[in-house]
Amino acid sequence: MLTETETDDIRLCRLNTGTIGKLAALGRQHWAGAREKTPATMYCLCMAIGTIIKEYDWGIKYIQQDGMCEISAKITSL
């Protein structure tokens, strides 16, 4: 799913909002198919995405409250 630029950015620990958007799109697919759309389900989706992103120097924000809210908004946006 990632472009060559996006994979290079991951390798070089550069922020790429396209990559975050693609991860959120995967989360959106899981959210749409979830039997229970609860806060706990959303938390798990956000934490899964945040855990992937936090591996990069700029990504620790995504496992903190503001970053998880940002991911949640991306997952639930149209």
MDAnalysis code that builds the backbone (N, CA, C; Angstrom):
import MDAnalysis as mda
import numpy as np

u = mda.Universe.empty(234, n_residues=78, atom_resindex=np.repeat(np.arange(78), 3), trajectory=True)
u.add_TopologyAttr("name", ["N", "CA", "C"] * 78)
u.add_TopologyAttr("resid", np.arange(1, 79))
u.add_TopologyAttr("resname", ["MET", "LEU", "THR", "GLU", "THR", "GLU", "THR", "ASP", "ASP", "ILE", "ARG", "LEU", "CYS", "ARG", "LEU", "ASN", "THR", "GLY", "THR", "ILE", "GLY", "LYS", "LEU", "ALA", "ALA", "LEU", "GLY", "ARG", "GLN", "HIS", "TRP", "ALA", "GLY", "ALA", "ARG", "GLU", "LYS", "THR", "PRO", "ALA", "THR", "MET", "TYR", "CYS", "LEU", "CYS", "MET", "ALA", "ILE", "GLY", "THR", "ILE", "ILE", "LYS", "GLU", "TYR", "ASP", "TRP", "GLY", "ILE", "LYS", "TYR", "ILE", "GLN", "GLN", "ASP", "GLY", "MET", "CYS", "GLU", "ILE", "SER", "ALA", "LYS", "ILE", "THR", "SER", "LEU"])
u.atoms.positions = np.array([
    [0.798, -1.205, 0.000],
    [0.000, 0.000, 0.000],
    [0.842, 1.271, 0.000],
    [2.082, 1.171, 0.444],
    [2.908, 2.367, 0.573],
    [3.690, 2.642, -0.695],
    [3.891, 3.919, -0.967],
    [4.710, 4.313, -2.105],
    [6.185, 4.156, -1.736],
    [7.015, 4.268, -2.714],
    [8.458, 4.190, -2.462],
    [8.900, 5.331, -1.538],
    [8.347, 6.507, -1.749],
    [8.671, 7.655, -0.891],
    [8.260, 7.379, 0.549],
    [7.072, 6.802, 0.741],
    [6.595, 6.509, 2.093],
    [7.477, 5.473, 2.783],
    [7.895, 4.455, 2.066],
    [8.776, 3.459, 2.683],
    [10.148, 4.060, 2.979],
    [10.631, 4.941, 2.112],
    [11.892, 5.637, 2.397],
    [11.758, 6.504, 3.644],
    [10.626, 7.184, 3.765],
    [10.408, 8.030, 4.934],
    [10.386, 7.194, 6.209],
    [9.794, 6.014, 6.163],
    [9.796, 5.131, 7.329],
    [11.232, 4.735, 7.666],
    [11.958, 4.305, 6.674],
    [13.345, 3.877, 6.886],
    [14.193, 4.996, 7.466],
    [13.926, 6.229, 7.033],
    [14.724, 7.381, 7.472],
    [14.077, 8.126, 8.636],
    [13.016, 7.561, 9.211],
    [12.315, 8.147, 10.369],
    [11.824, 9.559, 10.098],
    [11.270, 9.780, 8.906],
    [10.701, 11.087, 8.563],
    [9.182, 11.003, 8.646],
    [8.580, 12.024, 9.220],
    [7.130, 12.099, 9.316],
    [6.521, 12.109, 7.920],
    [5.543, 11.261, 7.711],
    [4.827, 11.235, 6.439],
    [3.344, 11.050, 6.769],
    [2.576, 12.107, 6.578],
    [1.154, 12.050, 6.916],
    [0.393, 11.089, 6.017],
    [0.910, 10.821, 4.825],
    [0.270, 9.847, 3.937],
    [0.284, 8.456, 4.540],
    [1.380, 8.104, 5.175],
    [1.493, 6.805, 5.836],
    [0.504, 6.714, 6.992],
    [0.405, 7.774, 7.765],
    [-0.550, 7.791, 8.877],
    [-1.972, 7.665, 8.338],
    [-2.254, 8.353, 7.264],
    [-3.571, 8.270, 6.642],
    [-3.900, 6.867, 6.174],
    [-2.919, 6.188, 5.616],
    [-3.143, 4.813, 5.148],
    [-3.374, 3.856, 6.314],
    [-2.651, 4.047, 7.405],
    [-2.892, 3.229, 8.595],
    [-4.287, 3.506, 9.163],
    [-4.685, 4.769, 9.161],
    [-6.026, 5.125, 9.638],
    [-7.097, 4.515, 8.732],
    [-6.833, 4.450, 7.439],
    [-7.789, 3.826, 6.511],
    [-7.961, 2.342, 6.831],
    [-6.874, 1.684, 7.193],
    [-6.986, 0.284, 7.622],
    [-7.814, 0.190, 8.899],
    [-7.577, 1.120, 9.827],
    [-8.366, 1.163, 11.047],
    [-9.835, 1.398, 10.750],
    [-10.111, 2.263, 9.762],
    [-11.491, 2.551, 9.371],
    [-12.187, 1.288, 8.870],
    [-11.473, 0.471, 8.111],
    [-12.041, -0.790, 7.615],
    [-12.401, -1.711, 8.787],
    [-11.521, -1.795, 9.752],
    [-11.791, -2.635, 10.925],
    [-12.952, -2.075, 11.738],
    [-12.995, -0.761, 11.883],
    [-14.078, -0.120, 12.629],
    [-15.423, -0.381, 11.938],
    [-15.441, -0.255, 10.627],
    [-16.686, -0.468, 9.881],
    [-17.197, -1.901, 10.048],
    [-16.286, -2.855, 10.167],
    [-16.672, -4.250, 10.296],
    [-16.828, -4.730, 11.729],
    [-16.575, -3.856, 12.694],
    [-16.634, -4.267, 14.098],
    [-18.079, -4.528, 14.518],
    [-18.294, -5.639, 15.209],
    [-19.632, -5.925, 15.743],
    [-19.993, -4.953, 16.850],
    [-19.008, -4.590, 17.651],
    [-19.250, -3.672, 18.764],
    [-18.429, -2.408, 18.564],
    [-19.085, -1.341, 18.270],
    [-18.408, -0.055, 18.093],
    [-18.403, 0.668, 19.451],
    [-17.514, 0.231, 20.295],
    [-17.416, 0.768, 21.652],
    [-16.151, 1.613, 21.781],
    [-16.072, 2.410, 22.830],
    [-14.828, 3.144, 23.084],
    [-13.630, 2.196, 23.215],
    [-13.852, 1.024, 23.787],
    [-12.750, 0.063, 23.942],
    [-12.257, -0.426, 22.582],
    [-13.182, -0.645, 21.654],
    [-12.789, -1.067, 20.306],
    [-11.966, 0.025, 19.633],
    [-12.431, 1.263, 19.739],
    [-11.701, 2.381, 19.133],
    [-10.334, 2.542, 19.785],
    [-10.269, 2.401, 21.093],
    [-8.993, 2.503, 21.801],
    [-8.012, 1.460, 21.261],
    [-8.477, 0.244, 21.086],
    [-7.606, -0.829, 20.580],
    [-7.108, -0.518, 19.176],
    [-7.984, -0.013, 18.316],
    [-7.565, 0.356, 16.965],
    [-6.518, 1.465, 17.000],
    [-6.794, 2.490, 17.797],
    [-5.850, 3.617, 17.888],
    [-4.515, 3.182, 18.482],
    [-4.560, 2.324, 19.488],
    [-3.322, 1.863, 20.111],
    [-2.529, 0.985, 19.142],
    [-3.213, 0.163, 18.355],
    [-2.510, -0.663, 17.366],
    [-1.789, 0.218, 16.351],
    [-2.483, 1.222, 15.849],
    [-1.869, 2.143, 14.883],
    [-0.771, 2.954, 15.560],
    [-1.051, 3.473, 16.739],
    [-0.061, 4.269, 17.474],
    [1.195, 3.484, 17.791],
    [1.035, 2.202, 18.086],
    [2.194, 1.360, 18.398],
    [3.098, 1.194, 17.186],
    [2.501, 1.097, 16.019],
    [3.301, 1.021, 14.790],
    [4.049, 2.334, 14.586],
    [3.338, 3.436, 14.702],
    [3.918, 4.754, 14.433],
    [4.973, 5.143, 15.463],
    [4.786, 4.748, 16.725],
    [5.711, 5.190, 17.779],
    [7.125, 4.661, 17.599],
    [7.294, 3.696, 16.729],
    [8.634, 3.161, 16.494],
    [9.547, 4.176, 15.816],
    [8.989, 5.256, 15.320],
    [9.766, 6.282, 14.637],
    [9.942, 7.465, 15.580],
    [11.039, 8.175, 15.431],
    [11.401, 9.261, 16.336],
    [10.260, 10.248, 16.564],
    [9.481, 10.529, 15.541],
    [8.420, 11.525, 15.620],
    [7.086, 10.943, 16.074],
    [6.997, 9.637, 16.307],
    [5.716, 8.988, 16.483],
    [5.202, 8.782, 17.887],
    [5.979, 9.116, 18.905],
    [5.548, 8.858, 20.279],
    [4.242, 9.579, 20.609],
    [3.996, 10.681, 19.952],
    [2.765, 11.457, 20.185],
    [1.519, 10.613, 19.930],
    [1.615, 9.631, 19.051],
    [0.431, 8.877, 18.635],
    [0.000, 7.797, 19.626],
    [0.732, 7.622, 20.719],
    [0.248, 6.738, 21.783],
    [-0.092, 7.559, 23.033],
    [-0.098, 8.866, 22.866],
    [-0.530, 9.767, 23.931],
    [-1.934, 10.265, 23.576],
    [-2.609, 10.871, 24.532],
    [-4.017, 11.219, 24.374],
    [-4.309, 12.038, 23.114],
    [-3.592, 13.116, 22.888],
    [-3.869, 13.973, 21.730],
    [-3.684, 13.222, 20.415],
    [-2.622, 12.445, 20.333],
    [-2.357, 11.693, 19.111],
    [-3.389, 10.611, 18.868],
    [-3.812, 9.943, 19.946],
    [-4.839, 8.912, 19.789],
    [-6.172, 9.531, 19.383],
    [-6.471, 10.717, 19.896],
    [-7.687, 11.420, 19.470],
    [-7.604, 11.791, 17.992],
    [-6.421, 12.179, 17.544],
    [-6.220, 12.506, 16.130],
    [-6.455, 11.277, 15.252],
    [-5.911, 10.143, 15.664],
    [-6.107, 8.913, 14.899],
    [-7.582, 8.506, 14.914],
    [-8.219, 8.617, 16.068],
    [-9.641, 8.282, 16.174],
    [-10.469, 9.136, 15.209],
    [-10.150, 10.412, 15.130],
    [-10.867, 11.308, 14.217],
    [-10.653, 10.884, 12.764],
    [-9.443, 10.449, 12.439],
    [-9.173, 9.987, 11.076],
    [-9.956, 8.702, 10.768],
    [-10.043, 7.822, 11.744],
    [-10.748, 6.563, 11.549],
    [-12.246, 6.815, 11.325],
    [-12.814, 7.742, 12.061],
    [-14.254, 7.966, 11.977],
    [-14.660, 8.983, 10.938],
    [-13.703, 9.654, 10.312],
    [-14.043, 10.655, 9.290],
    [-14.466, 9.942, 8.004],
    [-15.248, 10.648, 7.219],
    [-15.727, 10.070, 5.953],
    [-14.678, 10.147, 4.886],
])
